[in-house]
Amino acid sequence: MSRELVHTLRPEDLVGKPRSNEIVTAARSGRVAVRLVSNYSEKNPLETLPNDATLISLLKLFSRGVHRALIRSAIPNEFAGFVSDRGLLAWFASYASRTPSLQNLLSNPLHSLSLPSLKIYVAVVGTTVNSTVLDAMKLMSEEGVSSVAVIDDENGALLSAVSVTDIGKVIRKLLPVENTYSVRTILQIVVPSESKQVLFSPLHQFISIIKEVDGSTDGVDKYPVYSVSPSNSLAYTMQKLLATNAHRLFVTVESRPSSPIQTSTTYGSLSGIVSIVDILSLFARVANITDIDPTMMQRHRRASSTSSQSSSDRDLFLRSLSRSSSRTSIHRNSSFVLPPAIGGRTPSIRASVPPYTAHAISVSLPTWRDNVGYEEGEKRVVDSMVSGYPRFFIHLSVQKLAKIFEQKYGRNGERCMLFPTQKVADQCRSFMQKNSVNARLMSLLICPEDKENGRIIERDNRSQNDCTSTASVNIHIVLFPAESFPVAKQFWQHSGMGISSRLAERCLSMLPDEVTQAPPSSPPLAPRFVGKTFNRHYSVKSQSRPTSPPLAQSPKSREETLETDHSIYLEERYGRNLPLAYAASAKRALRRRVAGVLIHDTNHEHQGEPVAGEKNLVVGPSSRGVEDVSENDVYLYPTGMAAIWNAHHIASATRPAAKSVCFGFPYTDTLKILQKWGPGCHFFGGGVDSEIDEFEALLKREAAQNPDIPPFISLFTEFPSNPLLRSANLPRLRALADTYGFLIVIDETIGNFVNVEVLPYADIVVSSLSKVFSGVANVMGGSLVLNPRGKHYAVLKAYMNANFEDLYFDEDAIYMERNSRDFRRRIKIIDDNTSAVCDFLRSHSIAGGNPSAVLKEVFYPKYMTPENYEHCRIKGPGTEGGYGGLFSLTFASNAASEAFFDALQCYKGPSLGTNFTLACPFTILAHFTELDWAAQYGVEEGLVRIAVGLEETQLLLKWFDEALKAAERASR
């Protein structure tokens, strides 16, 4: 506490507070103990529980309105940690999914439950739209709440909400950045001038202007009103509370618009509030706990506010400012990093990553043993999984749709795979026939009218009147014997062109209720795992088996917890996405973004359309190192692997028949594509310059045998590679390609075009947009770019003009476009974070000069083949490229690897490029049945791969320091 702050306190502020004199004395000495100022307002007394406390103990506490409890350790005078009311709610949400009796309770609508808050003017603290910001602040202080509802004067409809966080954020924007201000300085600078205008402005102006600007330029939520209707289920309400990180939700008589982008800005008539405390008090009643009083702490806070002598407007302003500083002071984390994991730990095993996300593309595997169990098929791990990487784990909505079609059209127990076009379905069937499997095709046109008509009609049997809506969807089905599912699954995994989960949900929404809600008429799907000898993803010798979990016997309960409006709410991130009518514009914006032709990328939308996608937008020359690149040279695919699969097929279709080359140890599906489609592949797994010598010698031999035909059709390489982060010598490979006539395909996913310039050396550049380009881990996508200055451009372009199919589902493109608007800003933060973490780890490694270290090597482009990476790294004022957000670690022993991984306090699961740090034991997940083969190329069994996110740098360093210490302890 600064001396100036003490001097701003008035004598009457100190009356009745015995600690005041101690604080003043300590402040004058220059050192104030935290214990003196903790809960000085006495609004939030610290609650402690013994280490053997039960759930009943927690429910007793939280049902009175306490938000967190300190748990004592078994060791005297020590503490085990905190438990929050949100953490307990999350536990109930997870536990209920496995407990039929709780499922029944959670399926009840809110209006049927005994919740104390569902009474307007009793539990809801609100003010009218014409009140001032200062009025709202006073009301919050007097009522002991942190936010108030803003209600329309005329009809009582809920318009928005204003919180101390909102106001504090606005005030801080008025202060010069990079400075720390004392209270006196803030009072002198802010209150009499700029902020006076804010404090006395009407709330309708605050919510319509201030929050609109926040939503369109800063990427935060444009309309942060979290509401439910009385008809919503308790399960839905709990999931929305957890997903939005809110403590309470407004209850409105009418459902809010499906998207806040719609012209309506009201959310229905306000009828009450439901909070975490309310729900926990309900569980307390179920547990027969007596003396439940969810409003007790609110009354206590209100009484504390009333008795406070420091109630001037300026003091109230400062109190609200300081109260919100911890939540909003770091702007870069405001909208992109996930909420802290429950209890400060990563999500439980099998939970989706990100949590509570309907289309999450990762799954939580928090310990090394969990990952091994995943590969070995342990029931503890694989049963009841709800998410995974979509090319490996078939989303439950896709499974449900496939099961419906198998029951309706399957013969003798046939299984099926679903694809967006007939061409892709034909390619799947051809692959299966090549592997001696008979498969047959059928096509459906699914229309909104089908739900009302109560039937599913094959596309060829439809009349013109059967389907008139533009919302109809074509689905193409490949049916095959059940025992051949592993072969079909190879195509699904390697090609990345199966239907997306959003497309499956669109189809399910149009099918008759009696079809989608009917219980399965046949046993569940075959088990995913057939024993330890099988690798779920990859194997040198292809060994395949079913790789998706059985459908739940009663999937209806899960669907109820992910109702349509809930899914829309979570997916649209409270109104930040686009109406479906602008899907074409979203795709145009994506192609421009990838092409690097946007003169000024923006978060703005114009009447719902992204500015970056407007047809007549003026664009500039490309920043990709080849100025001629335009949006017309960029092609979008449903996944990054689909872009790679199609790049290989483009090369095969436009070049004379020959083998391909894979240079460097790649993400393994790339190698499988080159091996399984076409005449084969030469593999140079090291990816170092000495192997270019070997490659050049091979080129000379092949060319000598047949000088009229190029020795190879293409060379695929990653820049840098995953997981060893090595970078190929692109100038030298380009020179060989020009001499011998083969194409170069570069995967830039890990480096990304903000950091490196690889297009000048490639004929085709591919990338997984699912990774850092999106960052949110809730949508898949890929891109393919042709180099217009490439030697083979004319032939490649003509082929694409004649054969390209747009497979990217509109809704996926919409979410990808919104996620990617600020990808350049995020990449810079991730680059800086990763560099700091890797420098720290490198200094504690054997490779970094510490011979006794438990950490052997840090695989990071700054240290691996640095001269090759530096040649392509972007350099220039304001455009300095970094080294990316991915690195890998190897340790002196597997025990050290396991201890490090288990102790690391980030999310654990497959994928990379997320806005949150994500780690996995890469070799265990990717090469479980070929560990010795992978080790030949330096991909050790104990390798840990980490993708760094947007967290605070100091927090990341703390995580890695603690994990490193755990590894050291395991090695003693």
N, C-alpha and C positions, 0 to 999 in steps of 0.2 A: 504494500500500500504506500503510495507516495505521500509526502508531507502535504502537498497541495490538496489531496483528497481529504486528509484529516481536517484541514483548515476550512473546507466547505461545509463540514457538519456544524449544525447549529446546536447551542446548548440543550435545547429541548429534545434534540434527537438522541441525546445520550442518557436521558432520564429513564430509569427503570431497566437499564441494560448493564449489569455488573461488569460485563467484559469490556465495556467501552473504555474505561480508564486503562485497562491492561493493553488494549489495542493502541491507544494514543501513546502510552509510554513506550511500547515496543516499536511503533513507527518512528518515534523520535530517535530511537537508538539505531534505526536502520534495518531492523530484522523483525518481521512479524511472523510468528508461527502459524501454520495453516489451521491448527486446532482452534485458534482464537477467532478466526473469521468464518469458520465453517458454520453454516446455517445461522448466520447472524440475524437474519430476519425471523428465525424461529418458525418459519412456515413449513419446513421439511425436516423434521427431527430424524436423526439416524436410527434405524431399526437394525438390531442384530439378532441372529439366531444361532443356536449351537450347531456343531457340525453334524449331529445326528438328527437334525430337523427333518420333518416329513413334509409331504405335499400338503397335508392338512394344515401344518404350521404356516406354510406359505400362503395357502388360501385364506386362512384367518387374517393374516396380515394384509394381503393385497385386496381382500374384499372390503377393507375399511378405507381404501383409497391411497394406501402407501404404494409408491412406485418401485422401490427397490429395497433389498435387504442385504446386509453384510453378513456373511457366513463365517463363523469362527472355525479355526482349524483345530484338529485334535491336539496340536502342539500349543501349550499355554502362551497367551499373549500374541498369537499369530492368527491370521485370517486366511481362509481358503479362497475367498473371492466374493463377487456380488451375484445376486440373482435378481432379475427385473420382472415386473409384471408382464412385460412383452415376451420375455423368455418363457415364462410359465404358460402364457397363451399359446405360443408356438408349440410347446410340448403337448398341450391338449389337442391342438390341431393335428399333430402327427400321430398321437396316441389314438385319437378318435378314428382315424382311418383303418385301424386294426381292431376296433372294439365295436361290435354291432350295437350294443346298448347306447353308446355315445353317438354313433352314427344316426340313430333314430332321433336323439335329442337335437343334434345339429341340423337335421333336415327340416325342423319346424320353422315356420316363418316368424319373423320378429313379433308380429302383432299377437301371436298366440303365447308369448313368453311373459314371465313376470319380471320385466325390466323396469326399474324405477325411473328411467330418464324419458320414457315416451310420453311426456306431458309437457306441452308447450307452455311457456311463461313460468314453469316451475323449475325445470332442469336446464332449459336453454337460455344462455346469456346472449342476448342479441341487441342490436341497435339499428336504427333506420339508415337508409342510404344517404339522407341529407345531414346526418351527424358528421362532426369533424373527426379527423384522425385523433386529435387530443381527447375528444369525448370517448372514443373507443379505448384509449389508453387508460383513462380514469376508470372506466367501467371494468376493465380487466383487473386493475389493481384492487378496486373495491370488492369485486366478486371472487378474487383469488383464482382466476383462470388465466390461461396464456393466449386465448383467442376468443373472438366473438363473432357471431353470425351477423351478416349484413342483410337486412330484410327490406323489401320494397314497401314504401310508405302506403301505397294504394291497395295492393292485393295480398300483402303478407308473404309473398313468394321469397324464397331464399335466393339471393343474388350471388353472394360470395362470402368470404370470411377474411378477417384481418387478424393477424397475430403479432406478438411482439417481435417475432423474427422478421416479418415483412417490414415493419417500421424501422427496426434497427438496420436492416439491409439498405434501405433507401437513404437513411441518414449517413451511413458510412460512405455511400457513393459521393456525398457532397464534400468529404474531406480529402485533401491531397493524399495520395497513396505513399507507401513506403515510410510512414511516420507513425510514431506512437505518441498519443496525446494524453495529457493529464486531464482530469475532470475540469479543472478551472479553465484550461485552454479550450476544451470543447464548448464550455458554456459561453466563453467570450467570442469564439469564432462562429459557432454554428447557430445557436438558438436565436440571437437577434437578427440574423440575416437569412441565409437560404432555407434553413430548416423551418423557420417560422411559417413560411409559405406551405410547407408540407404538413406541419402540425395542425394548421387551421384550415386545411383544404377539406372539402366534403368527401365523404367516403366513396361516393359514386365516381368522383374524379380519380381518386386513388386507385380503385379497382379497374377502371376502364383504361387508364393511361399508364400508370406505373407498372401494373402487372402485365399489361399487354406488351410493353417494351421488354420487360424481363423475359417473357415467353418467346418473343420473336428474335431477340438478339443474343440472349445469354444461354439459351437452350434449357432454361428451367421451366417448370410447369406454368402454363399460361393461365389456367383457371384452377388454382389449388383448392377446390371445394370437394371434399370427400363426402359423398352422400350415398345413402341406401334408401330403399323404400320399405314400408312395413311388411310387404309381401316377400322380400328377400329372405333367404334362409339364414339361420345362425351360422352355418358353415361358410356361406358366402361372405357374410359380414366379418367373420374372423379372418378369412383370407385377405380381404380387402384391407383390414387394419394392419395386418402384417406386411402386405405388399407395399402399402403406401407409407409405412413407417409413421402412421398417425396414431394418436392416443385415443381419438374419438371420431365418430362419423355423425354427420347430420342425418336425420331421418326426415324425408320429404314424402308428402302424400302421393305425388306423381313421380314417376321415374324420370331421371334426368335425361337429357338428350343422349343419343348413342355416342355422340362425339361433341365436345365443346366447340368444335369448329363450326357447327351448325349456327344458323343465325340467332337462334334463341340463346339468351344469356341467363335465363332463370332455371332453377332446378326444382320447381314445384313448391307447394306450400310447406313451410317448415312445421313439423309435428313433434320434433324431439331430437334427442341425441342418444346414441348408444356408444359406450366407451369400453375400453379394456376392463376397467374396474367393474362395470355393470356385468360383463360376461363372466368374469371370475367370481363375482358374487353369486351368479346363477349356479356355477359349478359348486360353490360353497354350500348352497342350499341343497343341491343334490347329495353332497357329502354329509348332510345333516349337521352342519356347523351352525351354532346359535349366535345370537347377537350380531348379525350381519348388518353393517351400516356403510354402504358404499359412498355416502356423502359426508362421512365424518371428517376426512382430511380436507375436503373442500371447505367445510364450515370452519375448520381450524385456520386454514389459510386466509379465509375471508375475515375472520376475527383478528388475525394478526395484521392484516392490511388496515382494518378499521382503527386499531389501536396505535398504528404507527403515527409518529409525529412528523415524519418527513413526507409530506404529501403535496408539496408545491409542484407546479407544472414542470419546472426544470428538473427537480429530483425524480419525478415520475418518468420523465424522458430519459434521464441517465440510467435509471433502473432498468427500463425496457431495453435500452441500448446494450448494457452490459449483459443482461439476461440472454440476449440472442447472439452475443458475439461468438460463443463457442460453436454455434451451429452454422454460422454463415461467414466467418472471417476468412476462410480459405475458399475463395470463389471457385477455384478450379475443381473442387470436389463436390460442388453443390448438386450436380445432377447426374454424374456419371459413375461414381463409385457406389457399389452396393452398400446398403446399411450394414453396420457391424454385425458379424455373426452372433448368434445367440450365445450369451454368456462369454463373449470374447473368443469363441471357438468357431471352427469351420462347421458347416452344416453336417448333420448326421449322415451316415452311410445311406446311399440310394436316393437321397433327396436331390431335387433338380438344382442345377447351377446355371443361372442365378436362381435363388429360391423363389417359390411361388410364381413361376413364370410358365405359362401354358406351353410355350414353344421354345423352352430352354434347349440349348444345344450341348450341354454338358451334364455330368452327374457327379455327385459327391462320393469320392473314395478316399477318405481322410487318412488312412494308415497304409503302410506298405503291405501288411497282411491282407487288408481289404482288396488291394489291387491284385495280389496273387490269388486270393479267393475268387475274385471276379473272373480271372483267366481259367481257374480250375473248376469253376461252376459250383462253388459252394452255395447251398441253399440260403445260408445266412446272408449272403451278399446279393445273389441274383433274384431271389424271390421278391415280387412286388415292386420291382424297379419301375419308376414312372418317367424316366427320361434317360437320355444318352446322346452321343453324337449321332445325328440322323442317318448317316450312311451305314452305321454299324447297328444301332438300335432303332428298329422301326417304331416310329411314334405310335402311341396307343390309339390315336384317332385314325391313323392309316391302318393299323391292325383291325380296328373295329369295322372300318369300311370294307376291307378285304374279306373279313369273315362273313359279312352280309352277302357279298357276291359269291363267295365259296358255297354258302348254303343255298343260294338261289340257282347258281349256274354250274356248280361243280358236279362232276361225275365220279362216282366211286371214290369219294374222299379227296378230290383234287384240291390243291392249294393254288393261290394266285398271287401275282404281282401287279401293281397298278402304275400306269404311266400316263403322261399328259398328252402324248401324240401317238398316232398309229406308227409313225416312222420309228420312234424309240421302242415301241412294243415289238415291232418287227426285228429290230436289232437284238432285243433280248431273246426272242424266239430263235433267231439265227445262232446266237451264242450257245443256247441250250442244245440246239440240233447238232452243232459242232461237237458238243460233249455227249452225244448219243442220247439225248432226251427229247421225247416227243412233246410238243407244246402246241396249244391252239389259242387263237385270238378271238376276242369279241369286243365290241365297242358300245358304249352307252352315251346318250345325251341326257344329262340330268337337269331337270328344269324346276323352277319354283312351283309350277303347277302340280308337280308330282306329289307334294305333301298333301295338297287338298284332294287330289284324285285318288290317292291311296294306292299307287302302283308304280312300278319301275318298268320302263319301256326300252327295248333295244333300239339303238339309233336307226337302224335300217327299217324298223317297223313303225316309226313315228309318222304321223300325218302332220301337215303344216299347222293345224290348229292345236296340236298337242303341246307345242312349246313356242311361245311368242316372246318370252322375256330375253333381254340381252344378258341377264345374269346366269343363263344356262352354262353348263360345263360339260366338256367332252372328257370321258375317262376311257382308257384303253386297257383291257384286261388280258394278261397272259396266264392261261390255266395250264397246269402240269401235274404229273403224279406227285403225291405228297412226299415220297421218298427223294424226289429230285429238288426239294426246296433249297438245299445247300448250293446247287448249281445256279439257280435263279438268284440266290442271295449274292453270289459273286458278281453278277452283272449289276445288281442294285448298288453294291458297295463300290465297285471299281468305276462304274460310269457316272454315278452321282445324279442320275436322271430320273429317279423315281418321283412320284408325286410328293409334294410337300405337305406338312401337317396342316397348314392353313387351307390348302386345296381340299384335303380330306374333310376338314371341318365344314368347308363351304358345301361339299357334296352331302354330308350328313344332315346339314341344316335344311336341305331341300327334299330329303327322302321322307316318306310317310312315317309318322310316329310309331305305328305298329311294327315297322321294320327296324327302326333304330333302337327301340326300347324293348324289343323282344329278347328273352333270355336265349343264350346259345342252345342250339338244338343238337349239338355234337360236342364231344369232349374238347377240352382246351387244346391249344396247339401243342406239338411235341416239345419236350424240354429243350431249352437253349443249348445245354452243354451235355456232351456225351463222354466226358472224362478228361483227364489231365493231358492226354496225348494230343488234344485238339487245341489249336490257337484260334481265338475268336476272330482275329483280324487277318493274320497273314501267316504264310509259311512258304519256305522255299519250294517244297513239294506241296502242291495245293491239297490241303485237307479241309474239307468244309462240312458244316452242319448247321442246323437251324441256329440263328443268332438273335432271335428276338424272343422276349418272354411270352409265356402264355397269356392270353387275355384273361382278365379277372372274371370270375364266375358271375359277378354282379357288377358290371361296369357302371350301372346307372348312378350309384352313389357318387362316384367320382365326377361324372358328368354334371350332377347337380351342384357340386362344389365349384364347377367351372362353367357356370351358366353363360349364356351368350353375352349378356351385358358385362359380366365380370371379366370375361376374356377380352372383350373390346376395351374395357377400362384399363386393364393392365397393359395390354399391347400398345394402346395408343398413348400411354404415358401421360394421361390426363389431358389429352387434347393436342398433342404435339405432332400428330401425323395428318395425313391428307385424306380427303374423300376419295373413294375408289374411282370416281370419274376422272381423276387426274393421274391415273396409273401411267398412261403414255407420257405425260409430262414428267413424272418421277423417273421413268426409265431414261428419258432424254437428259434429265439433270445428272443422272448417274453416269451416262456415257460421256458427257462433257467433263464431269469431275475426274473420271479416269483418264480421259484424253488430255487433261491439263490445259484446257482452253478457256476456262472461266477467268475473266479478267479480275473479278472480285466475287468469290464465293460468299454466299450469304445464308443466314437462317430465315430470311424473310419469305413470306408468302403473299401473293396478291390474289385476293378473293378465293383463297383456298388452294391456289396453284403455286408450286414452288417457283420462286423467281428464277432460279438456275435452270428451270425446265421450260421457260416461256419460248414459244416458237421463234419470235423475232428478236430474241436477246442477242446483243452484239457480243461476239466472242473474239478472243485474240489468238495469236500464235501459240502453239503448245509449249508448255514448260517441261516436256518430257525429254528434251534433248534432240528431238526431231520436230522442227517447227511445222512441218506439213501435216502432222497428225490431226485428225478431226474426229468429231463424235461419230462419224460414219465409219471410222476404222475400229471402233470399239463394239464388241459383241458381248451381251450379257447372257449368263448361264445360271441355272438354279444352284449350282455349287462350284467351288473351285476345281474339284476333281472332274466335273463335267466339262469345264474349260480345257483341262489337260487331256481328257479322253478325246474330245473333239479336235484338239490340236493335232493329236496323233493321227486321227482319221483324215483330217485335212491333208496332212503330209503324205499319208498313204495314197490318197486319191489323186494328188497332183504331181507326185514324183514317181519315177520308175521303181518297180518292186525291189526292195532290199531291206536289210536289217536296220534297226535303229541303234542309237548309242545313248547310254545313260552315264553321264559324267558326274561323279561325286555320289556319296551315299545319300539317297533322297528319302523323302517321306514315302513309305514303302508302296503305296498304291500306284505311284507313278511307275515304279519298276514293274509291278504286276501288269499294268496296262501294256507296256512295251513288250513284255514277254508273252502275254496271252492273246494279243491281237496282232496278226502279221507274222512274218517269218522269224522273228526273234530279236534279241537285243544283246549287244556287247556292253558289259558292265565294268566301268572303271570306278571302283568304290571309294578310292582315296580322295579323288578330286583335286590332287595337287599337281604342280607343274611337271614333276617327273613322269606322271602318267600321260601328260600330253605328248611327251617324247614317245611313249609306247603307242599311243593313239596315232601319231603321225606315221610311225613305222608301219602300223597296220593299214593305214590309208594307202601308203605307197604300194604295199603288197597287193591289196585288193585292186587298186587302179591298174597295176601292171597286168593283172590277169584279164581284166576287161576294161580297157581304156575308154570305151564309148558310153559306159553307164556309170553314174555316180556310185561309189562303193557303199554309201549309206543314204537313207532318205532324210534322216534328221538326227540331231543331237539334243537331248534334253538335259538341262542343268538347273539347279536352284541357286539363287544368289541372295544371301548365303544359304548354305544347306541346313536342313533340319534332320538331326539335332546337333551336328558337329560344328555348325556355323562357319564352315569353310567357304571361301569364295574362289571361283574358277578364274583363270586368266582369260578374260573375255576377249581382249584384242587378239591374242594368239589363236584362240578358237575361231574367231571371226575370219581371220586370214586363212585358216585351213578350210573353213566352209566355202569361202569364195574360190579357193583353188580347186576344191574337189566337188563342189556343187550340191552340198547337203544343206538342209535348213537348220537353223538354230532356234530352239524354243527355250525361253528363260522363264522360270517361275520366280517372280519377284515378291512373293507373299511375305517373306521374312524381312527382306530389306525395305520394301515398299518405296514407291516413287517419290515420297517426301525426302527420303534419305539418299537414294542411289539413282543413278541414271544408266539404265541397262538397255533401253530400247535401241540406241544406235548400233548395238552389237547383235541384235536379234532380228529374226524374220517375224517371229510371233512372241509376244509376252503374255503370260497367263498369271492370274492371281486369284487367291481365295478372298473374296470380299467379306466372307463370314468372320474374318479375324479382325485385325485392328481397324480396318476401314469401317466396319460396323461398330465393334467394340462392346456392344450391349449383350451379345451372345443370345439373341432371341430370333435370329433370322439367318438363313443361308444364302449364299450368292457367289458368283464367280464372274471373271471377265477375261476376255481374249482381245488383244490389240495387235493389229497388223502394222508393220513398219512400212509407211508409204515410200520410203527411200530404199527399201530392201530390193535385192536383185530379183526376187521371185514375187514381188508384190502384185503385179498385174495378173498372174495366174491365180494366186491365192484369193485376190479380191473377186475375180470372176467366179471362182468356185463358191465363195461365200454368197455372192449375189444370187447364185442359182440354187443354193442348197440350204442356207441358214434357216433354222426354225427358231422362233422365239418361244422357249420353254419356260421362261421365268414368270411364275405366277404373279398376277398384278398386286395382290396384297403383300407378298414378300418384297416386291420392288418398292412399294410405298414405305414399308418399315425400314428397308435398307437405305432409302434416300434420306429419310429423316435422321436415322442414326449417324449417317456419314457426313452431315453438314459441317461438323467441326473437327473432322478427323485430323486435319493438319495441326490444329492446336493440341489435340490430345497426344498425337505422336511426339511432339516436341517435349511434352511433360514426361511421357513414358521413356523417351530416349535419355533424358537427364536422370531420371530415377534409376534406370538400368545401369547407366555408366557409373553412378555413385555406388550402387550395390556391387557391381563387378569389380571396381577398383578396390573396394573393401575386402571382398572375398579373395581376390588375386593376391593381395598383400599377406593373406593368411594361408597361402597355398605353397605346395612344393614348387610348382612352376614359377611362382612369384618370388622364389629365393628363400623359402622357409623349409629346410630339409626335414624337419621333424613334424611338419603339419599333417593333420589327418586329411585335409583336402588336397587332392593331387592337382587337378587342373580346372580352370574356368574356361569353357568354350564360349567365346564371344568374338565377334568380328574384329574388335580392336586388337585382339591377341592372336587370332587364327588367320593365317595367310593375309596379314594386314596390308601388304603392298597391293594385292589384287583388289581388296575392298576399297582401299584409298583411291585407287585409280578411277573408280566409279562413284565414289561418294561425292555428293553435290557440295560445292564450295562456292562461297560468294557472300557479299554483304546481305544480311537478312535472309539468306537461303541456305545457311549451313546445315548440311545433313548430319544426322547422328548415326549410331550403330544399331538401332533397332531395339526392340523390347524383349528379345529372347536370348537366353543363355542356358548352358548345361554344365553340370558339375560331375566330376568323378572323385571317388574317395579311396583311401588306402585299404578299406575293407568294406565288404557288403554290410557288416554290422553298423559301420559308421554311416553308410548311405541310408540305411533304414532308420537309424536314430535321428539323423538330420531331417529326413522327410517327415517323420512322425511329429517332430517338435516344431516344424515350421507352421506359423500361425496364419497361413493364407488359405484360400480355397484350394482343394485338391481334386483334380479330375482331368479328363481329356480336353483337347482344344487348346488354343493359344490366342494372343492378341486381344484379350478381354480388357475392359477398363478396370478390372480388379485383378490382383495378382493371382495366378493359377499355376499350380505345380503338378507334375506327375512323374512316376518312375517310368520313363519313356520306354526303355528296352523291355521291361516287364509287360507293358501294355501292347507294344508294337511287335515284339519278336519273341514271345514267350516260348515257343517251341523251336526256335532257331537261335538260341542264345549264343552258342559257339560260333555259328556262322556270322552273326552280327559282330561278335567280338573281334573277328579277323580284321574288321575295318575300323576298329577303335570305339565301337558302340558297346560299351561294357554293360554287364548285367546290372551293376549298381548305379548307372547313370541317372541323374535327376535333372529333368528339364523344367525350367521356370520361365513363365511369361509374366513380365512385370506390368503392373497397372498404374493407376493414378493416385495411389495413396500418398500420404506425406512421406518425404524422403527419410526423415528421422525415424518414423514408425517402421518403414521397411528395413532400415539398418538395424533397428532393435530386433525385429523378427529374425533376421539372418544371423545376427550375433548370437542370439539365444539358441538357434538351431545348430550353429557351429559348435557351441559349447556342449550341446547334447551329443553331437558326433564325437567330440573329443573324449567325453566321459565313457562312451561306448567302446572306445579303442584302448582304454587303459587296462 
